[in-house]
Amino acid sequence: MCRFALFNVKCKCCSVSFEEHQLKLIFKQFDSDKDGLLNKQELKNAFSYLGSRAPEWRTQRALSYADENGDGYIDDKELEKIINYAYRQNYKFR
């Protein structure tokens, strides 16, 4: 069974791109302290899970792009920008 079955996605040989709502579920899943915010480590873990070859770099780029108030955390409003950013990276089911 595909490890992405959690997201109710049918994939053929695991080569289907994530949709935005699936990316949102994945990022929210990595909010380990359940405070409604994503910190740098939580973002890095999410990008690692998505298969980023350089999750630390990807995290820095995502924070630079989305962290509007500069507090180092991604809130729900800023999460939409992260999802758009990740969607453009065209992560695929593996």
C-alpha positions as CSV (number, residue, x, y, z in Angstrom):
1,M,0.0,0.0,0.0
2,C,1.2,3.5,-0.8
3,R,2.3,5.5,2.1
4,F,0.1,8.4,0.9
5,A,-3.1,6.3,1.3
6,L,-3.6,8.5,4.4
7,F,-4.6,11.3,2.0
8,N,-7.1,9.2,0.0
9,V,-5.2,9.5,-3.2
10,K,-5.1,6.9,-5.9
11,C,-1.8,6.9,-7.7
12,K,-0.4,4.9,-10.6
13,C,3.2,3.9,-9.8
14,C,3.3,6.8,-7.4
15,S,4.0,9.5,-10.1
16,V,1.1,11.8,-9.5
17,S,1.7,15.4,-8.3
18,F,0.2,16.5,-5.0
19,E,-2.8,18.8,-5.1
20,E,-2.9,21.9,-3.0
21,H,-5.4,20.5,-0.5
22,Q,-3.2,17.5,0.0
23,L,-0.1,19.7,0.6
24,K,-2.1,21.6,3.2
25,L,-2.9,18.4,5.1
26,I,0.7,17.3,5.0
27,F,2.0,20.7,6.3
28,K,-0.6,20.7,9.1
29,Q,0.4,17.1,10.0
30,F,3.9,18.4,10.8
31,D,2.7,20.9,13.4
32,S,4.1,18.7,16.1
33,D,3.2,20.8,19.1
34,K,-0.3,21.6,17.7
35,D,0.0,25.3,18.3
36,G,-1.4,26.2,14.9
37,L,2.0,27.5,13.8
38,L,4.8,25.9,11.8
39,N,8.3,26.6,13.0
40,K,11.5,26.1,11.0
41,Q,12.0,22.5,12.1
42,E,8.4,21.5,11.4
43,L,8.7,23.0,7.9
44,K,12.0,21.2,7.3
45,N,10.4,17.9,8.4
46,A,7.5,18.5,6.0
47,F,9.8,19.3,3.1
48,S,11.9,16.2,3.9
49,Y,8.7,14.1,3.9
50,L,7.8,15.6,0.5
51,G,11.1,14.4,-0.9
52,S,13.0,17.6,-1.1
53,R,16.7,17.0,-1.8
54,A,17.7,20.1,0.2
55,P,15.0,20.5,2.9
56,E,17.0,23.1,4.9
57,W,17.4,25.3,1.8
58,R,13.8,24.8,0.8
59,T,12.7,25.8,4.3
60,Q,14.7,29.0,4.2
61,R,13.3,29.9,0.8
62,A,9.8,29.1,1.9
63,L,10.2,31.2,5.1
64,S,11.6,34.1,3.1
65,Y,8.7,33.9,0.7
66,A,5.8,33.4,3.2
67,D,6.7,34.8,6.6
68,E,5.2,38.2,6.2
69,N,5.6,39.4,9.8
70,G,9.1,38.0,10.2
71,D,8.4,36.1,13.4
72,G,10.0,32.8,12.1
73,Y,6.6,31.0,12.2
74,I,4.0,30.2,9.6
75,D,0.5,30.9,10.6
76,D,-2.7,29.8,8.8
77,K,-2.7,33.0,6.6
78,E,1.0,32.5,5.7
79,L,0.4,28.8,5.2
80,E,-1.4,29.5,1.9
81,K,1.7,31.0,0.5
82,I,3.8,28.0,1.6
83,I,1.3,25.7,-0.1
84,N,1.5,27.7,-3.3
85,Y,5.3,27.7,-3.1
86,A,5.3,23.9,-2.5
87,Y,2.8,23.3,-5.3
88,R,5.0,25.1,-7.8
89,Q,7.8,22.8,-6.8
90,N,5.7,20.0,-8.3
91,Y,6.3,17.4,-5.5
92,K,5.0,14.0,-6.6
93,F,3.9,10.9,-4.8
94,R,6.7,8.4,-4.5
